[in-house]
Amino acid sequence: MTARQLIGCMLLFLSCHVPAAEERLYVNDKKAPENRKDLDALQDALIKALPMARAATVCIEIGEGSGSGVIVSADGWVLTAAHVTGGVKKKVTVIMEDGTRLKAETLGLVADKDAAMVKITDKGSYPFIEIEKSNTTRLGDWVFALGHAGGFDITRGSVVRLGRLVRIANATYQSDCILIGGDSGGPLFDLSGKLVGIHSRVGAQLQVNMHVPMTVFLQNWEGLSKGEFIGEGPFASKPVKGSGFLGLATEPRVDGGLRVTKLATNSPAIEAGVKEGDVLTQLNGTPLVKHEQLLDLVKEMAAGEEITLELNRNGKILTLTLNLGAL
């Protein structure tokens, strides 16, 4: 075989083994569907992409409120909106499409772009979708939105809305996929089923719907995964030290610990199960001896911050976890 023939065979081999770029749906480049064929193309693409997209779309419960999110890795990394999580290192609940409830924790957020990350802490392998990383999304592309509009409803599931991108800015996509409360943090997909954005907010009119592009998440991925609070407002506020409220009074005991003498009505301490007469022995692993010591520890914390109390109740050692209230 000659050198030229060898090179020709190598080129033929490579051409057969280089993966072809995913074909762009032709109706994306039309001003509007023109016939039944165009409508069928949209329908077929949506039907193909929807099952996996739905399986990866989750409801995120935080306190008495909820939003949406989407799983982007088999081990449970979830993307959502900063105004849904509201902060970093908070315990939340992720609800799968079938109603399975999972423990999770908020990680980092970008406060001025409305981007946030959550990690499912229950061990498992979860359905996930692919992020669109090639940045080929164009104005006018057909997209579909998913989210748990109005909160989780197992009989209904996540709600799908089909639309188009009507505006593209540096840190915002605008679509005409109508969103309502509970959709915040949910995913926006292209018709190949790739994630292109996260729902952020709704304008004065229902058809004005804003989404955070994937470029914002990818540019801040390291900080998000490390639990960093990035940027300044308006979608989240940094925790303020000294703003936390526990809601109890104590007195020191000779043999160690602080006896609870009074509990404020509707306080975080009462809601966590603390009772008068309990003896607090530790806060976040720090032994408690004086009431002033307890106050000093709480002053270094912010409203919403999670703490762990160890206490002695009639000789039985209990551990309670709670979030500080706001002063």
Secondary structure, DSSP 8 states (H G I E B T S, - for coil): --HHHHHHHHHHHHHHHS-------GGGGSSS--SHHHHHHHHHHHHHHHHHHHHHEEEEEETTEEEEEEE-STT-EEEE-HHHH-SSS-EEEEE-TT--EEEEEEEEEETTTTEEEEEE-S--------B--S----TT-EEEEEE-TTS--TTT-SEEEEEEEEEE-SS-EEE-----TT-TT-EEEETTS-EEEEEEEE-SSTT-EEEEEHHHHHHTHHHHHTT-EES--SS-----TT-EE--EEEEE-TTSSEEEEEE-TT-HHHHHT--TT-EEEEETTEE---HHHHHHHHHTS-TT-EEEEEEEETTEEEEEEEE-EE-
